[in-house]
Amino acid sequence: MASLYLLIPVSLIFCALAIWIFFWAVNNGQYDDLEGEADRILFEEDDDLSSKSGQQTGPSAIDHSEHKDT
């Protein structure tokens, strides 16, 4: 029973801290664009990268000279 006098205030402080962190994240724009980063990673713009660097990217850019059939 004596441990409840410690655990209940600690759990209330922990819950209040979690709620404060959640509202801080919402107010700072952490949840504004949930799908933008996923789309950026999955569908990167290869056209812009290859035209700027002058190098070809993708499967056609692989050098197959080492893999000769004998």
All heavy atoms as TSV, in Angstrom:
chain	resi	resn	atom	element	x	y	z
A	1	MET	N	N	0.817	-1.198	0.000
A	1	MET	CA	C	0.000	0.000	0.000
A	1	MET	C	C	0.858	1.258	0.000
A	1	MET	O	O	0.492	2.249	-0.626
A	1	MET	CB	C	-0.919	-0.042	1.227
A	1	MET	CG	C	-1.892	1.086	1.297
A	1	MET	SD	S	-3.107	0.903	0.007
A	1	MET	CE	C	-4.138	2.268	0.345
A	2	ALA	N	N	1.973	1.184	0.672
A	2	ALA	CA	C	2.844	2.355	0.757
A	2	ALA	C	C	3.454	2.687	-0.608
A	2	ALA	O	O	3.733	3.856	-0.894
A	2	ALA	CB	C	3.948	2.114	1.778
A	3	SER	N	N	3.621	1.666	-1.452
A	3	SER	CA	C	4.209	1.931	-2.766
A	3	SER	C	C	3.248	2.704	-3.669
A	3	SER	O	O	3.685	3.394	-4.589
A	3	SER	CB	C	4.622	0.623	-3.429
A	3	SER	OG	O	3.484	-0.174	-3.669
A	4	LEU	N	N	1.943	2.596	-3.412
A	4	LEU	CA	C	0.980	3.350	-4.208
A	4	LEU	C	C	1.114	4.846	-3.998
A	4	LEU	O	O	0.801	5.638	-4.892
A	4	LEU	CB	C	-0.444	2.907	-3.873
A	4	LEU	CG	C	-0.844	1.518	-4.366
A	4	LEU	CD1	C	-2.260	1.199	-3.933
A	4	LEU	CD2	C	-0.727	1.435	-5.870
A	5	TYR	N	N	1.566	5.260	-2.809
A	5	TYR	CA	C	1.766	6.683	-2.549
A	5	TYR	C	C	2.880	7.256	-3.421
A	5	TYR	O	O	2.910	8.459	-3.668
A	5	TYR	CB	C	2.093	6.921	-1.074
A	5	TYR	CG	C	0.930	6.621	-0.161
A	5	TYR	CD1	C	1.058	5.716	0.881
A	5	TYR	CD2	C	-0.301	7.250	-0.343
A	5	TYR	CE1	C	0.001	5.438	1.719
A	5	TYR	CE2	C	-1.372	6.976	0.495
A	5	TYR	CZ	C	-1.218	6.071	1.523
A	5	TYR	OH	O	-2.269	5.797	2.343
A	6	LEU	N	N	3.758	6.402	-3.890
A	6	LEU	CA	C	4.808	6.837	-4.791
A	6	LEU	C	C	4.410	6.627	-6.253
A	6	LEU	O	O	4.636	7.495	-7.095
A	6	LEU	CB	C	6.106	6.075	-4.503
A	6	LEU	CG	C	7.262	6.361	-5.460
A	6	LEU	CD1	C	7.734	7.787	-5.293
A	6	LEU	CD2	C	8.368	5.373	-5.239
A	7	LEU	N	N	3.789	5.484	-6.555
A	7	LEU	CA	C	3.502	5.136	-7.940
A	7	LEU	C	C	2.399	5.983	-8.567
A	7	LEU	O	O	2.467	6.294	-9.757
A	7	LEU	CB	C	3.146	3.652	-8.042
A	7	LEU	CG	C	4.287	2.683	-7.758
A	7	LEU	CD1	C	3.787	1.249	-7.813
A	7	LEU	CD2	C	5.413	2.896	-8.750
A	8	ILE	N	N	1.393	6.353	-7.814
A	8	ILE	CA	C	0.295	7.145	-8.376
A	8	ILE	C	C	0.770	8.544	-8.789
A	8	ILE	O	O	0.506	8.969	-9.915
A	8	ILE	CB	C	-0.912	7.185	-7.412
A	8	ILE	CG1	C	-1.564	5.798	-7.376
A	8	ILE	CG2	C	-1.919	8.249	-7.833
A	8	ILE	CD1	C	-2.681	5.655	-6.383
A	9	PRO	N	N	1.491	9.277	-7.941
A	9	PRO	CA	C	1.990	10.589	-8.415
A	9	PRO	C	C	2.979	10.467	-9.566
A	9	PRO	O	O	2.962	11.299	-10.488
A	9	PRO	CB	C	2.668	11.194	-7.186
A	9	PRO	CG	C	2.073	10.497	-6.038
A	9	PRO	CD	C	1.733	9.128	-6.513
A	10	VAL	N	N	3.821	9.435	-9.555
A	10	VAL	CA	C	4.769	9.252	-10.656
A	10	VAL	C	C	4.017	8.973	-11.953
A	10	VAL	O	O	4.360	9.513	-13.006
A	10	VAL	CB	C	5.773	8.117	-10.326
A	10	VAL	CG1	C	6.575	7.726	-11.550
A	10	VAL	CG2	C	6.696	8.544	-9.202
A	11	SER	N	N	2.982	8.150	-11.899
A	11	SER	CA	C	2.215	7.859	-13.113
A	11	SER	C	C	1.453	9.092	-13.598
A	11	SER	O	O	1.334	9.310	-14.807
A	11	SER	CB	C	1.270	6.689	-12.883
A	11	SER	OG	O	0.278	7.040	-11.943
A	12	LEU	N	N	0.936	9.908	-12.702
A	12	LEU	CA	C	0.256	11.140	-13.108
A	12	LEU	C	C	1.225	12.127	-13.748
A	12	LEU	O	O	0.887	12.776	-14.750
A	12	LEU	CB	C	-0.442	11.777	-11.905
A	12	LEU	CG	C	-1.657	11.020	-11.357
A	12	LEU	CD1	C	-2.188	11.689	-10.100
A	12	LEU	CD2	C	-2.732	10.907	-12.410
A	13	ILE	N	N	2.420	12.229	-13.187
A	13	ILE	CA	C	3.436	13.102	-13.784
A	13	ILE	C	C	3.829	12.583	-15.160
A	13	ILE	O	O	3.969	13.354	-16.112
A	13	ILE	CB	C	4.650	13.223	-12.848
A	13	ILE	CG1	C	4.266	14.032	-11.611
A	13	ILE	CG2	C	5.837	13.872	-13.560
A	13	ILE	CD1	C	5.313	14.019	-10.519
A	14	PHE	N	N	3.980	11.278	-15.288
A	14	PHE	CA	C	4.337	10.682	-16.569
A	14	PHE	C	C	3.253	10.926	-17.612
A	14	PHE	O	O	3.551	11.278	-18.756
A	14	PHE	CB	C	4.582	9.180	-16.399
A	14	PHE	CG	C	4.962	8.492	-17.670
A	14	PHE	CD1	C	6.208	8.655	-18.224
A	14	PHE	CD2	C	4.040	7.674	-18.324
A	14	PHE	CE1	C	6.554	8.015	-19.406
A	14	PHE	CE2	C	4.374	7.043	-19.498
A	14	PHE	CZ	C	5.628	7.214	-20.041
A	15	CYS	N	N	1.996	10.762	-17.250
A	15	CYS	CA	C	0.891	11.009	-18.188
A	15	CYS	C	C	0.816	12.485	-18.589
A	15	CYS	O	O	0.591	12.799	-19.759
A	15	CYS	CB	C	-0.428	10.567	-17.573
A	15	CYS	SG	S	-0.610	8.788	-17.479
A	16	ALA	N	N	0.994	13.373	-17.622
A	16	ALA	CA	C	0.976	14.801	-17.926
A	16	ALA	C	C	2.126	15.169	-18.858
A	16	ALA	O	O	1.952	15.955	-19.799
A	16	ALA	CB	C	1.046	15.616	-16.641
A	17	LEU	N	N	3.295	14.577	-18.640
A	17	LEU	CA	C	4.435	14.831	-19.506
A	17	LEU	C	C	4.190	14.312	-20.916
A	17	LEU	O	O	4.509	14.993	-21.903
A	17	LEU	CB	C	5.687	14.181	-18.916
A	17	LEU	CG	C	6.989	14.396	-19.669
A	17	LEU	CD1	C	7.369	15.867	-19.654
A	17	LEU	CD2	C	8.080	13.536	-19.078
A	18	ALA	N	N	3.587	13.134	-21.048
A	18	ALA	CA	C	3.289	12.573	-22.362
A	18	ALA	C	C	2.276	13.437	-23.108
A	18	ALA	O	O	2.421	13.683	-24.310
A	18	ALA	CB	C	2.775	11.142	-22.212
A	19	ILE	N	N	1.268	13.921	-22.412
A	19	ILE	CA	C	0.265	14.787	-23.040
A	19	ILE	C	C	0.896	16.113	-23.463
A	19	ILE	O	O	0.632	16.620	-24.554
A	19	ILE	CB	C	-0.933	15.005	-22.086
A	19	ILE	CG1	C	-1.709	13.692	-21.938
A	19	ILE	CG2	C	-1.841	16.124	-22.577
A	19	ILE	CD1	C	-2.758	13.718	-20.856
A	20	TRP	N	N	1.769	16.661	-22.630
A	20	TRP	CA	C	2.443	17.915	-22.974
A	20	TRP	C	C	3.335	17.732	-24.205
A	20	TRP	O	O	3.346	18.582	-25.097
A	20	TRP	CB	C	3.273	18.398	-21.784
A	20	TRP	CG	C	4.016	19.662	-22.090
A	20	TRP	CD1	C	3.507	20.925	-22.116
A	20	TRP	CD2	C	5.386	19.773	-22.467
A	20	TRP	NE1	N	4.493	21.820	-22.476
A	20	TRP	CE2	C	5.665	21.133	-22.688
A	20	TRP	CE3	C	6.413	18.854	-22.620
A	20	TRP	CZ2	C	6.912	21.585	-23.070
A	20	TRP	CZ3	C	7.658	19.310	-22.987
A	20	TRP	CH2	C	7.899	20.653	-23.209
A	21	ILE	N	N	4.064	16.627	-24.275
A	21	ILE	CA	C	4.920	16.368	-25.434
A	21	ILE	C	C	4.084	16.205	-26.700
A	21	ILE	O	O	4.454	16.697	-27.770
A	21	ILE	CB	C	5.808	15.130	-25.188
A	21	ILE	CG1	C	6.867	15.462	-24.140
A	21	ILE	CG2	C	6.462	14.642	-26.467
A	21	ILE	CD1	C	7.683	14.277	-23.681
A	22	PHE	N	N	2.938	15.546	-26.596
A	22	PHE	CA	C	2.057	15.388	-27.754
A	22	PHE	C	C	1.560	16.738	-28.255
A	22	PHE	O	O	1.626	17.032	-29.453
A	22	PHE	CB	C	0.876	14.482	-27.405
A	22	PHE	CG	C	-0.143	14.413	-28.499
A	22	PHE	CD1	C	0.097	13.694	-29.648
A	22	PHE	CD2	C	-1.352	15.083	-28.375
A	22	PHE	CE1	C	-0.841	13.635	-30.669
A	22	PHE	CE2	C	-2.294	15.033	-29.375
A	22	PHE	CZ	C	-2.042	14.304	-30.530
A	23	PHE	N	N	1.072	17.589	-27.369
A	23	PHE	CA	C	0.573	18.899	-27.794
A	23	PHE	C	C	1.703	19.788	-28.303
A	23	PHE	O	O	1.508	20.578	-29.220
A	23	PHE	CB	C	-0.199	19.587	-26.669
A	23	PHE	CG	C	-1.594	19.050	-26.518
A	23	PHE	CD1	C	-1.951	18.318	-25.403
A	23	PHE	CD2	C	-2.543	19.263	-27.504
A	23	PHE	CE1	C	-3.237	17.815	-25.268
A	23	PHE	CE2	C	-3.824	18.767	-27.387
A	23	PHE	CZ	C	-4.170	18.034	-26.262
A	24	TRP	N	N	2.900	19.656	-27.741
A	24	TRP	CA	C	4.050	20.395	-28.251
A	24	TRP	C	C	4.346	19.985	-29.688
A	24	TRP	O	O	4.607	20.825	-30.542
A	24	TRP	CB	C	5.262	20.140	-27.357
A	24	TRP	CG	C	6.516	20.738	-27.906
A	24	TRP	CD1	C	6.933	22.033	-27.764
A	24	TRP	CD2	C	7.494	20.081	-28.719
A	24	TRP	NE1	N	8.128	22.194	-28.433
A	24	TRP	CE2	C	8.496	21.019	-29.022
A	24	TRP	CE3	C	7.629	18.789	-29.204
A	24	TRP	CZ2	C	9.598	20.691	-29.800
A	24	TRP	CZ3	C	8.729	18.470	-29.971
A	24	TRP	CH2	C	9.693	19.420	-30.256
A	25	ALA	N	N	4.304	18.673	-29.965
A	25	ALA	CA	C	4.569	18.176	-31.313
A	25	ALA	C	C	3.505	18.656	-32.299
A	25	ALA	O	O	3.817	19.023	-33.428
A	25	ALA	CB	C	4.646	16.652	-31.308
A	26	VAL	N	N	2.260	18.648	-31.888
A	26	VAL	CA	C	1.182	19.110	-32.769
A	26	VAL	C	C	1.341	20.604	-33.056
A	26	VAL	O	O	1.205	21.043	-34.211
A	26	VAL	CB	C	-0.201	18.817	-32.138
A	26	VAL	CG1	C	-1.309	19.531	-32.888
A	26	VAL	CG2	C	-0.460	17.324	-32.114
A	27	ASN	N	N	1.660	21.389	-32.056
A	27	ASN	CA	C	1.808	22.838	-32.250
A	27	ASN	C	C	3.040	23.197	-33.072
A	27	ASN	O	O	3.064	24.243	-33.713
A	27	ASN	CB	C	1.861	23.549	-30.906
A	27	ASN	CG	C	0.516	23.573	-30.217
A	27	ASN	OD1	O	-0.523	23.504	-30.867
A	27	ASN	ND2	N	0.529	23.649	-28.899
A	28	ASN	N	N	4.044	22.350	-33.081
A	28	ASN	CA	C	5.263	22.630	-33.848
A	28	ASN	C	C	5.245	22.015	-35.231
A	28	ASN	O	O	6.264	22.000	-35.913
A	28	ASN	CB	C	6.496	22.152	-33.083
A	28	ASN	CG	C	6.841	23.083	-31.960
A	28	ASN	OD1	O	6.664	24.287	-32.053
A	28	ASN	ND2	N	7.326	22.527	-30.878
A	29	GLY	N	N	4.111	21.476	-35.663
A	29	GLY	CA	C	3.972	21.015	-37.035
A	29	GLY	C	C	4.503	19.625	-37.310
A	29	GLY	O	O	4.755	19.289	-38.468
A	30	GLN	N	N	4.681	18.810	-36.297
A	30	GLN	CA	C	5.202	17.471	-36.524
A	30	GLN	C	C	4.203	16.575	-37.238
A	30	GLN	O	O	4.595	15.593	-37.862
A	30	GLN	CB	C	5.596	16.824	-35.188
A	30	GLN	CG	C	6.721	17.537	-34.491
A	30	GLN	CD	C	8.016	17.446	-35.263
A	30	GLN	OE1	O	8.353	16.411	-35.811
A	30	GLN	NE2	N	8.732	18.545	-35.325
A	31	TYR	N	N	2.927	16.879	-37.154
A	31	TYR	CA	C	1.894	16.047	-37.771
A	31	TYR	C	C	1.207	16.746	-38.942
A	31	TYR	O	O	0.117	16.361	-39.343
A	31	TYR	CB	C	0.844	15.638	-36.732
A	31	TYR	CG	C	1.414	14.790	-35.631
A	31	TYR	CD1	C	1.679	15.321	-34.379
A	31	TYR	CD2	C	1.689	13.450	-35.847
A	31	TYR	CE1	C	2.199	14.544	-33.377
A	31	TYR	CE2	C	2.216	12.663	-34.857
A	31	TYR	CZ	C	2.460	13.213	-33.616
A	31	TYR	OH	O	2.989	12.439	-32.625
A	32	ASP	N	N	1.820	17.772	-39.499
A	32	ASP	CA	C	1.196	18.508	-40.586
A	32	ASP	C	C	1.120	17.700	-41.873
A	32	ASP	O	O	0.097	17.660	-42.534
A	32	ASP	CB	C	1.940	19.811	-40.852
A	32	ASP	CG	C	1.634	20.860	-39.812
A	32	ASP	OD1	O	0.688	20.668	-39.035
A	32	ASP	OD2	O	2.364	21.871	-39.774
A	33	ASP	N	N	2.211	17.065	-42.257
A	33	ASP	CA	C	2.267	16.341	-43.515
A	33	ASP	C	C	2.725	14.910	-43.252
A	33	ASP	O	O	3.912	14.609	-43.267
A	33	ASP	CB	C	3.237	17.044	-44.473
A	33	ASP	CG	C	3.226	16.430	-45.856
A	33	ASP	OD1	O	2.293	15.665	-46.151
A	33	ASP	OD2	O	4.143	16.716	-46.632
A	34	LEU	N	N	1.770	14.036	-43.002
A	34	LEU	CA	C	2.103	12.655	-42.653
A	34	LEU	C	C	2.515	11.826	-43.856
A	34	LEU	O	O	3.281	10.878	-43.736
A	34	LEU	CB	C	0.909	11.986	-41.964
A	34	LEU	CG	C	0.519	12.573	-40.609
A	34	LEU	CD1	C	-0.716	11.877	-40.076
A	34	LEU	CD2	C	1.657	12.467	-39.632
A	35	GLU	N	N	2.029	12.170	-45.039
A	35	GLU	CA	C	2.303	11.353	-46.222
A	35	GLU	C	C	3.406	11.923	-47.099
A	35	GLU	O	O	3.916	11.241	-47.978
A	35	GLU	CB	C	1.021	11.194	-47.041
A	35	GLU	CG	C	-0.047	10.453	-46.271
A	35	GLU	CD	C	-1.384	10.497	-46.968
A	35	GLU	OE1	O	-1.494	11.185	-47.994
A	35	GLU	OE2	O	-2.317	9.860	-46.472
A	36	GLY	N	N	3.814	13.148	-46.872
A	36	GLY	CA	C	4.806	13.784	-47.729
A	36	GLY	C	C	6.165	13.118	-47.683
A	36	GLY	O	O	6.791	12.879	-48.715
A	37	GLU	N	N	6.653	12.807	-46.504
A	37	GLU	CA	C	7.965	12.177	-46.379
A	37	GLU	C	C	7.958	10.763	-46.925
A	37	GLU	O	O	8.933	10.327	-47.526
A	37	GLU	CB	C	8.430	12.195	-44.926
A	37	GLU	CG	C	8.772	13.569	-44.425
A	37	GLU	CD	C	9.905	14.195	-45.215
A	37	GLU	OE1	O	10.916	13.522	-45.475
A	37	GLU	OE2	O	9.773	15.372	-45.589
A	38	ALA	N	N	6.876	10.043	-46.725
A	38	ALA	CA	C	6.787	8.680	-47.271
A	38	ALA	C	C	6.787	8.725	-48.797
A	38	ALA	O	O	7.452	7.908	-49.449
A	38	ALA	CB	C	5.536	7.983	-46.758
A	39	ASP	N	N	6.074	9.655	-49.372
A	39	ASP	CA	C	6.062	9.791	-50.830
A	39	ASP	C	C	7.424	10.233	-51.352
A	39	ASP	O	O	7.863	9.801	-52.404
A	39	ASP	CB	C	4.997	10.797	-51.272
A	39	ASP	CG	C	3.595	10.263	-51.072
A	39	ASP	OD1	O	3.446	9.033	-50.934
A	39	ASP	OD2	O	2.654	11.079	-51.049
A	40	ARG	N	N	8.097	11.098	-50.616
A	40	ARG	CA	C	9.398	11.590	-51.054
A	40	ARG	C	C	10.422	10.459	-51.091
A	40	ARG	O	O	11.231	10.367	-52.003
A	40	ARG	CB	C	9.897	12.689	-50.123
A	40	ARG	CG	C	11.195	13.328	-50.581
A	40	ARG	CD	C	11.667	14.357	-49.579
A	40	ARG	NE	N	11.947	13.775	-48.288
A	40	ARG	CZ	C	13.111	13.173	-47.958
A	40	ARG	NH1	N	14.071	13.098	-48.834
A	40	ARG	NH2	N	13.295	12.687	-46.745
A	41	ILE	N	N	10.381	9.570	-50.116
A	41	ILE	CA	C	11.330	8.462	-50.075
A	41	ILE	C	C	11.009	7.440	-51.151
A	41	ILE	O	O	11.901	6.954	-51.851
A	41	ILE	CB	C	11.318	7.820	-48.681
A	41	ILE	CG1	C	11.902	8.782	-47.656
A	41	ILE	CG2	C	12.078	6.514	-48.673
A	41	ILE	CD1	C	11.741	8.332	-46.237
A	42	LEU	N	N	9.736	7.100	-51.308
A	42	LEU	CA	C	9.364	6.046	-52.243
A	42	LEU	C	C	9.402	6.500	-53.693
A	42	LEU	O	O	9.741	5.723	-54.577
A	42	LEU	CB	C	7.964	5.529	-51.912
A	42	LEU	CG	C	7.846	4.796	-50.587
A	42	LEU	CD1	C	6.401	4.445	-50.325
A	42	LEU	CD2	C	8.726	3.566	-50.565
A	43	PHE	N	N	9.040	7.740	-53.946
A	43	PHE	CA	C	8.934	8.238	-55.312
A	43	PHE	C	C	9.883	9.406	-55.517
A	43	PHE	O	O	9.471	10.520	-55.799
A	43	PHE	CB	C	7.499	8.673	-55.614
A	43	PHE	CG	C	6.498	7.603	-55.339
A	43	PHE	CD1	C	5.606	7.722	-54.290
A	43	PHE	CD2	C	6.461	6.461	-56.110
A	43	PHE	CE1	C	4.682	6.735	-54.030
A	43	PHE	CE2	C	5.538	5.465	-55.851
A	43	PHE	CZ	C	4.650	5.602	-54.809
A	44	GLU	N	N	11.183	9.164	-55.385
A	44	GLU	CA	C	12.132	10.250	-55.574
A	44	GLU	C	C	12.233	10.602	-57.053
A	44	GLU	O	O	11.980	9.784	-57.926
A	44	GLU	CB	C	13.500	9.890	-55.020
A	44	GLU	CG	C	14.163	8.737	-55.720
A	44	GLU	CD	C	15.487	8.401	-55.098
A	44	GLU	OE1	O	15.509	8.041	-53.923
A	44	GLU	OE2	O	16.481	8.511	-55.811
A	45	GLU	N	N	12.614	11.807	-57.329
A	45	GLU	CA	C	12.662	12.300	-58.695
A	45	GLU	C	C	14.024	11.987	-59.302
A	45	GLU	O	O	14.995	12.727	-59.118
A	45	GLU	CB	C	12.381	13.796	-58.708
A	45	GLU	CG	C	10.994	14.123	-58.176
A	45	GLU	CD	C	10.764	15.609	-58.064
A	45	GLU	OE1	O	11.599	16.392	-58.544
A	45	GLU	OE2	O	9.736	15.983	-57.495
A	46	ASP	N	N	14.124	10.880	-60.028
A	46	ASP	CA	C	15.379	10.471	-60.644
A	46	ASP	C	C	15.752	11.363	-61.819
A	46	ASP	O	O	16.921	11.507	-62.147
A	46	ASP	CB	C	15.306	9.021	-61.127
A	46	ASP	CG	C	15.322	8.039	-59.972
A	46	ASP	OD1	O	15.839	8.414	-58.902
A	46	ASP	OD2	O	14.822	6.916	-60.138
A	47	ASP	N	N	14.764	11.973	-62.473
A	47	ASP	CA	C	15.045	12.815	-63.638
A	47	ASP	C	C	15.892	14.022	-63.246
A	47	ASP	O	O	16.827	14.392	-63.948
A	47	ASP	CB	C	13.748	13.287	-64.286
A	47	ASP	CG	C	12.942	12.122	-64.841
A	47	ASP	OD1	O	13.544	11.063	-65.121
A	47	ASP	OD2	O	11.716	12.275	-64.978
A	48	ASP	N	N	15.573	14.634	-62.139
A	48	ASP	CA	C	16.326	15.802	-61.705
A	48	ASP	C	C	17.742	15.423	-61.293
A	48	ASP	O	O	18.692	16.143	-61.567
A	48	ASP	CB	C	15.629	16.488	-60.534
A	48	ASP	CG	C	14.312	17.121	-60.949
A	48	ASP	OD1	O	14.148	17.374	-62.164
A	48	ASP	OD2	O	13.468	17.354	-60.074
A	49	LEU	N	N	17.901	14.292	-60.637
A	49	LEU	CA	C	19.223	13.883	-60.174
A	49	LEU	C	C	20.142	13.509	-61.332
A	49	LEU	O	O	21.309	13.862	-61.349
A	49	LEU	CB	C	19.088	12.696	-59.212
A	49	LEU	CG	C	18.372	12.970	-57.889
A	49	LEU	CD1	C	18.214	11.687	-57.104
A	49	LEU	CD2	C	19.129	13.992	-57.084
A	50	SER	N	N	19.622	12.779	-62.316
A	50	SER	CA	C	20.470	12.331	-63.416
A	50	SER	C	C	20.834	13.473	-64.355
A	50	SER	O	O	21.922	13.504	-64.915
A	50	SER	CB	C	19.794	11.202	-64.183
A	50	SER	OG	O	18.590	11.659	-64.768
A	51	SER	N	N	19.951	14.434	-64.540
A	51	SER	CA	C	20.256	15.547	-65.440
A	51	SER	C	C	21.256	16.510	-64.815
A	51	SER	O	O	22.063	17.107	-65.509
A	51	SER	CB	C	18.985	16.287	-65.832
A	51	SER	OG	O	18.400	16.880	-64.690
A	52	LYS	N	N	21.251	16.645	-63.500
A	52	LYS	CA	C	22.173	17.560	-62.850
A	52	LYS	C	C	23.581	16.979	-62.758
A	52	LYS	O	O	24.558	17.675	-62.931
A	52	LYS	CB	C	21.670	17.898	-61.445
A	52	LYS	CG	C	20.453	18.784	-61.447
A	52	LYS	CD	C	20.006	19.096	-60.057
A	52	LYS	CE	C	18.747	19.941	-60.061
A	52	LYS	NZ	N	18.238	20.176	-58.732
A	53	SER	N	N	23.683	15.695	-62.484
A	53	SER	CA	C	25.003	15.113	-62.284
A	53	SER	C	C	25.638	14.633	-63.578
A	53	SER	O	O	26.838	14.394	-63.629
A	53	SER	CB	C	24.907	13.949	-61.300
A	53	SER	OG	O	24.143	12.903	-61.855
A	54	GLY	N	N	24.837	14.426	-64.615
A	54	GLY	CA	C	25.373	13.957	-65.873
A	54	GLY	C	C	25.624	12.456	-65.897
A	54	GLY	O	O	26.140	11.917	-66.862
A	55	GLN	N	N	25.275	11.785	-64.841
A	55	GLN	CA	C	25.451	10.347	-64.776
A	55	GLN	C	C	24.100	9.678	-64.888
A	55	GLN	O	O	23.089	10.203	-64.448
A	55	GLN	CB	C	26.111	9.948	-63.466
A	55	GLN	CG	C	27.504	10.493	-63.315
A	55	GLN	CD	C	28.081	10.121	-61.962
A	55	GLN	OE1	O	27.381	9.601	-61.113
A	55	GLN	NE2	N	29.359	10.396	-61.781
A	56	GLN	N	N	24.135	8.487	-65.440
A	56	GLN	CA	C	22.906	7.741	-65.600
A	56	GLN	C	C	22.676	6.912	-64.341
A	56	GLN	O	O	23.597	6.306	-63.813
A	56	GLN	CB	C	23.020	6.831	-66.819
A	56	GLN	CG	C	21.730	6.180	-67.213
A	56	GLN	CD	C	21.898	5.379	-68.484
A	56	GLN	OE1	O	22.993	5.063	-68.879
A	56	GLN	NE2	N	20.787	5.046	-69.101
A	57	THR	N	N	21.446	6.899	-63.870
A	57	THR	CA	C	21.121	6.122	-62.689
A	57	THR	C	C	20.161	5.021	-63.066
A	57	THR	O	O	19.537	5.055	-64.120
A	57	THR	CB	C	20.465	7.008	-61.605
A	57	THR	OG1	O	19.285	7.586	-62.155
A	57	THR	CG2	C	21.413	8.077	-61.129
A	58	GLY	N	N	20.026	4.055	-62.209
A	58	GLY	CA	C	19.082	2.964	-62.430
A	58	GLY	C	C	19.763	1.734	-62.964
A	58	GLY	O	O	20.990	1.647	-63.044
A	59	PRO	N	N	18.976	0.741	-63.363
A	59	PRO	CA	C	19.530	-0.528	-63.821
A	59	PRO	C	C	20.354	-0.418	-65.100
A	59	PRO	O	O	21.276	-1.188	-65.326
A	59	PRO	CB	C	18.302	-1.394	-64.070
A	59	PRO	CG	C	17.187	-0.744	-63.359
A	59	PRO	CD	C	17.535	0.700	-63.245
A	60	SER	N	N	20.059	0.542	-65.960
A	60	SER	CA	C	20.809	0.664	-67.205
A	60	SER	C	C	22.203	1.241	-66.977
A	60	SER	O	O	23.044	1.200	-67.868
A	60	SER	CB	C	20.041	1.525	-68.197
A	60	SER	OG	O	19.846	2.811	-67.653
A	61	ALA	N	N	22.472	1.785	-65.801
A	61	ALA	CA	C	23.773	2.379	-65.513
A	61	ALA	C	C	24.769	1.357	-64.980
A	61	ALA	O	O	25.932	1.677	-64.788
A	61	ALA	CB	C	23.614	3.507	-64.503
A	62	ILE	N	N	24.354	0.120	-64.760
A	62	ILE	CA	C	25.226	-0.908	-64.208
A	62	ILE	C	C	26.191	-1.394	-65.286
A	62	ILE	O	O	25.797	-1.647	-66.416
A	62	ILE	CB	C	24.403	-2.086	-63.657
A	62	ILE	CG1	C	23.501	-1.595	-62.508
A	62	ILE	CG2	C	25.310	-3.197	-63.185
A	62	ILE	CD1	C	22.532	-2.634	-62.030
A	63	ASP	N	N	27.447	-1.528	-64.922
A	63	ASP	CA	C	28.468	-2.004	-65.839
A	63	ASP	C	C	28.470	-3.522	-65.811
A	63	ASP	O	O	28.777	-4.142	-64.805
A	63	ASP	CB	C	29.835	-1.457	-65.427
A	63	ASP	CG	C	30.920	-1.849	-66.407
A	63	ASP	OD1	O	30.576	-2.208	-67.547
A	63	ASP	OD2	O	32.100	-1.777	-66.021
A	64	HIS	N	N	28.104	-4.119	-66.952
A	64	HIS	CA	C	28.019	-5.572	-67.030
A	64	HIS	C	C	29.259	-6.184	-67.663
A	64	HIS	O	O	29.251	-7.352	-68.018
A	64	HIS	CB	C	26.779	-5.987	-67.852
A	64	HIS	CG	C	25.499	-5.600	-67.188
A	64	HIS	ND1	N	25.003	-6.265	-66.108
A	64	HIS	CD2	C	24.623	-4.593	-67.464
A	64	HIS	CE1	C	23.861	-5.701	-65.740
A	64	HIS	NE2	N	23.610	-4.683	-66.546
A	65	SER	N	N	30.342	-5.445	-67.798
A	65	SER	CA	C	31.527	-5.969	-68.474
A	65	SER	C	C	32.220	-7.071	-67.666
A	65	SER	O	O	32.900	-7.909	-68.227
A	65	SER	CB	C	32.513	-4.825	-68.758
A	65	SER	OG	O	32.926	-4.257	-67.528
A	66	GLU	N	N	32.030	-7.092	-66.356
A	66	GLU	CA	C	32.666	-8.107	-65.517
A	66	GLU	C	C	31.930	-9.443	-65.599
A	66	GLU	O	O	32.488	-10.483	-65.275
A	66	GLU	CB	C	32.697	-7.631	-64.080
A	66	GLU	CG	C	33.526	-6.397	-63.879
A	66	GLU	CD	C	33.452	-5.900	-62.456
A	66	GLU	OE1	O	32.878	-6.624	-61.612
A	66	GLU	OE2	O	33.947	-4.809	-62.176
A	67	HIS	N	N	30.718	-9.452	-66.038
A	67	HIS	CA	C	29.889	-10.658	-66.044
A	67	HIS	C	C	29.772	-11.218	-67.452
A	67	HIS	O	O	28.700	-11.285	-68.021
A	67	HIS	CB	C	28.507	-10.351	-65.476
A	67	HIS	CG	C	28.565	-9.751	-64.097
A	67	HIS	ND1	N	28.907	-10.467	-63.000
A	67	HIS	CD2	C	28.341	-8.479	-63.670
A	67	HIS	CE1	C	28.881	-9.678	-61.939
A	67	HIS	NE2	N	28.545	-8.473	-62.325
A	68	LYS	N	N	30.857	-11.666	-68.019
A	68	LYS	CA	C	30.842	-12.213	-69.368
A	68	LYS	C	C	30.596	-13.717	-69.311
A	68	LYS	O	O	31.102	-14.406	-68.440
A	68	LYS	CB	C	32.170	-11.962	-70.072
A	68	LYS	CG	C	32.432	-10.494	-70.329
A	68	LYS	CD	C	33.730	-10.308	-71.027
A	68	LYS	CE	C	34.005	-8.843	-71.269
A	68	LYS	NZ	N	35.274	-8.636	-71.924
A	69	ASP	N	N	29.782	-14.183	-70.226
A	69	ASP	CA	C	29.549	-15.628	-70.327
A	69	ASP	C	C	30.695	-16.282	-71.087
A	69	ASP	O	O	31.102	-15.819	-72.138
A	69	ASP	CB	C	28.233	-15.903	-71.050
A	69	ASP	CG	C	27.042	-15.435	-70.254
A	69	ASP	OD1	O	27.156	-15.396	-68.994
A	69	ASP	OD2	O	26.012	-15.109	-70.857
A	70	THR	N	N	31.219	-17.379	-70.568
A	70	THR	CA	C	32.316	-18.083	-71.255
A	70	THR	C	C	31.892	-19.442	-71.695
A	70	THR	O	O	31.003	-20.042	-71.247
A	70	THR	CB	C	33.534	-18.221	-70.325
A	70	THR	OG1	O	33.132	-18.866	-69.122
A	70	THR	CG2	C	34.121	-16.867	-70.033
